[in-house]
């Protein structure tokens, strides 16, 4: 049987990476421009961009006694170890942030790294939320220590709205894990710290039925283990020829809408031969268990080779940040490059 869907319920933590779940990978609920596909950022062995002088930040506008106090959601969490593709995400839920205030706010979002890794913030608005994400030009170098000092207490966000308090979040970048999926060859190649460990036969989304896997650079949003997948979550009755219902092991979420990398033993005859899923990347239980044990949140999944490319959403459906060209990313910032 051909399987793919999302679990029955999405944890609150995933809301940082996108909007409310929209169903399976066949859905596209985020308000996004279609990104132009650029070359994949190099892995953690790449040399960092030379340090330059930061553009001075103007004073943030303060709003004492604001009618609405907003507590921004921040990812990753304090103390986490994450993959090289994990951006810093600050999300102001149901709050538009005035463009003329953004430079002052960026000045209050201080990112410190060891070793120094330059990067920049990028602003996005969708579905009433304002997101500001920070990333380097290329994937984070493995082992980098990162601290975000978000001094947003009383900082004006818009008419009558201000940040609630100051917060500090520190996290570590773990080993480099870059998984490249070739939909034409039906393979997933695992490269860890620059060394190719395994090429796994897989089956991706069936493009002939409109279930193609989103292409581009994604990250692992969560390791969810056994996940119940139900075709009703994407509007397909279970008794339909394309319907399904069942539990799937070693499931790692790539998008809020429900694309996973997971064990799919019921599709064993298709691995390496044809794409038959509703958007997930399926593989044998043995390979899925092995990959699950090596992986962590923030690891990279780079999908290529589809006949009818469906691009990964930039924002609102996970982390599509790396599909934005670096020069365009800089233009999405109020202050430009920060030295780290």
ZAMI-256716 format. One record per residue (C-alpha): x, y, z. Coordinates in steps of 0.001 Angstrom, whole numbers, padded with zeros to 6 digits, always signed. Example, Ala and Ser with C-alpha at 12.3 -4.5 7.8 and 13.67 -1.06 7.14 Angstrom:
ZAMI-256716
+012300-004500+007800;+013670-001060+007140;
This chain:
ZAMI-256716
+000000+000000+000000;+001084+003571-000590;+001476+005443+002631;+001882+009007+003779;+000248+011439+006134;+000847+013323+009335;+000414+012103+012910;-002821+012792+014741;-001640+015948+016514;+001406+018185+016301;+003455+019158+019346;+003534+022799+020377;+007264+022911+019689;+006630+022394+015978;+004589+025577+015843;+007894+027461+015909;+008790+025989+012557;+005485+026713+010856;+001767+027284+010991;-000935+024839+011964;-000486+021497+010233;-002229+021405+006868;-002290+017707+006155;+000308+015673+004310;+003084+016649+001954;+000638+017071-000893;-000742+020225+000736;+000812+023680+000484;-000708+025943+003136;+002038+028477+003739;+001847+031943+002203;+005121+031851+000318;+006792+032975-002856;+008238+030051-004766;+011980+030140-004128;+014580+029861-006831;+016657+026787-006182;+020266+027635-005457;+023310+025493-004969;+023362+023672-001633;+025336+025441+001077;+028576+023642+001700;+028955+021460+004740;+030605+022378+007994;+034133+022076+006568;+033678+025316+004614;+035634+028393+005741;+033459+031032+007470;+032775+034324+005711;+035478+036869+006669;+034465+039000+009634;+033440+042554+008746;+032369+045575+010743;+028721+045450+011790;+026312+048172+010795;+025404+050045+014000;+021909+049397+015301;+019655+052334+016151;+018138+052430+019665;+015090+050224+020017;+011821+052037+020611;+010458+051300+024084;+006786+051176+024964;+006213+051197+028746;+002800+049977+029848;+001957+048414+026494;-001650+047277+026071;-000456+043987+024580;+002610+042135+025853;+003991+039535+023437;+006150+036600+024511;+008122+035566+021419;+008685+031870+020796;+012356+030985+020359;+014017+027921+018815;+016142+025978+019404;+015646+025521+023123;+018232+026403+025723;+020778+023619+026176;+019898+021737+022982;+022377+020189+020588;+021116+020577+017028;+022188+019878+013462;+024108+022186+011134;+020925+023264+009324;+019083+024624+012373;+018395+028378+012157;+017636+030547+015160;+013921+031339+015001;+012149+034109+016903;+008404+034095+016259;+005959+036824+017286;+002646+034952+017123;-000269+036940+015745;+001784+040127+015844;+002923+042230+012928;+006210+044003+013567;+006431+047440+011987;+009249+047626+009425;+010556+050914+010824;+011102+049195+014202;+013006+046152+012914;+016524+047593+012930;+016181+048519+016592;+014810+045065+017394;+017648+043332+015521;+020071+045343+017640;+018459+043725+020693;+018900+040211+019255;+022593+039644+019910;+024051+036393+018565;+027431+035300+019916;+029292+032264+018575;+032449+030346+019363;+034273+030180+017022;+033016+033348+015334;+030525+032636+012558;+029025+035652+010743;+025335+035520+009919;+022240+037658+009426;+018583+037931+010402;+015740+037673+007870;+012177+038904+008419;+009022+037191+007158;+005314+037749+007753;+002657+035112+007090;-000747+034226+008540;-000529+037148+010960;+002762+035970+012504;+006110+037726+012184;+009218+035559+012077;+012818+036635+012207;+015385+033889+011563;+019168+033956+011898;+021563+031767+009875;+025096+031896+008489;+025780+032004+004759;+026558+028275+004801;+025610+025534+007225;+026892+026014+010775;+030351+024532+011418;+030049+021416+013584;+030828+022085+017234;+029896+025778+017189;+028610+027179+020492;+025808+029697+019960;+024133+032120+022370;+021176+034385+021627;+020745+037297+024013;+017234+038568+023255;+016701+041812+025152;+013109+042474+024200;+011546+043569+027501;+009386+046597+026761;+010598+046890+023163;+007873+048195+020864;+006711+045743+018194;+003771+047686+016798;+000918+049930+017909;+000209+049140+021560;+002383+045999+021576;+005764+045297+023196;+008019+042366+024077;+007493+040765+027476;+010997+040131+028880;+014667+039473+028206;+015782+035910+027476;+019079+034136+026857;+019267+030867+024918;+022463+028866+024396;+022807+025788+022208;+025467+023687+020460;+025837+022591+016853;+026477+018850+016724;+028041+016666+014042;+027377+017598+010428;+024674+015334+008956;+023646+016096+005369;+021204+013659+003743;+020756+014057-000001;+017678+012505-001588;+017761+011852-005347;+014174+011276-006448;+015294+010159-009901;+017706+007541-008578;+015463+006811-005542;+018347+007015-003106;+019216+008825+000113;+022940+009413+000627;+024119+010045+004188;+027208+012242+004657;+028414+012697+008231;+031248+015130+008961;+032189+015038+005279;+032305+011234+005029;+029747+009238+003028;+028402+006538+005323;+025659+004876+003306;+023483+005204+000213;+019993+003941+001009;+017374+002811-001544;+014179+004797-000928;+010800+005637-002390;+009576+009252-002538;+006307+010946-003405;+004292+009855-006443;+004419+012905-008719;+002025+011368-011225;-000755+011701-008619;+000285+015117-007328;+001961+013726-004219;+005515+014765-005063;+008006+015277-002256;+008880+018931-001729;+012263+019658-003236;+014997+021811-001785;+016807+021977+001520;+014815+021023+004614;+015788+020112+008144;+014661+017499+010611;+012037+019216+012787;+011569+016378+015259;+012301+012712+015858;+008847+011285+016554;+009482+007541+016532;+006274+005618+015845;+003702+007806+014077;+000086+007019+013197;-000582+008051+009587;-004132+008486+008365;-005168+009513+004846;-008192+011341+006268;-005792+014047+007482;-005331+015017+003821;-008929+014515+002810;-008665+010969+001423;-011036+008344+002890;-009324+005248+004229;-011309+003037+001822;-010199+005055-001219;-007615+003380-003523;-005107+005972-002269;-006280+005746+001345;-004185+004420+004208;-004022+004054+007965;-001246+002595+010070;+001747+003099+012341;+005223+003746+010969;+008441+003466+012940;+011589+005614+013104;+009707+008626+011763;+011506+011977+011489;+009431+015008+010529;+010645+017347+007753;+007620+019624+007329;+004763+020778+009516;+002337+019624+006813;+003513+016068+007248;+006512+014954+005189;+008623+012392+007030;+011634+010183+006574;+010514+006840+008005;+010402+003072+007802;+007888+001907+005183;+008119-001892+004985;+004845-002092+003043;+006584-000319+000128;+009651-002582+000155;+009233-003625-003477;+009533+000040-004553;+012752+001075-002806;+015280+002219-005389;+012779+001584-008199;+009761+003903-008074;+008236+006742-006063;+004886+005643-004673;+004301+007542-001411;+002150+010584-000677;+005279+012692-000109;+007328+010884+002529;+010736+009322+002018;+010300+005659+002868;+012962+003007+003385;+013486-000383+004970;+013050-000718+008724;+016732-001658+009092;+017937+001464+007283;+015396+003709+009019;+016497+002464+012438;+020162+003076+011573;+019488+006595+010279;+017228+007461+013204;+019985+006541+015650;+022468+008910+013959;+020125+011842+013443;+019024+014858+015440;+016818+017902+015061;+018347+020386+012610;+020048+017798+010390;+019811+018568+006674;+017608+016771+004139;+018292+018025+000597;+015783+016707-001960;+016568+016824-005695;+015756+015136-008983;+011982+015304-009294;+010295+015409-012688;+007692+017958-011563;+009531+019971-008897;+007419+021221-005995;+009644+023616-004038;+009971+023561-000283;+008189+026472+001382;+010575+029138+002593;+008698+029715+005845;+005574+028474+007574;+006039+024771+006843;+009318+024039+008562;+012751+025485+007881;+013218+026294+004207;+015693+029073+005032;+018605+027545+003123;+016749+027767-000182;+017133+031550-000118;+020207+032942-001867;+022605+034649+000565;+022411+038049-001128;+018627+037912-000979;+018824+036807+002649;+020910+039883+003485;+018289+042086+001825;+015690+040603+004160;+017588+041927+007157;+017296+045396+008671;+020987+045567+009657;+022754+043090+007372;+025694+040923+008345;+026422+040418+012047;+029869+039216+012980;+028967+036610+015582;
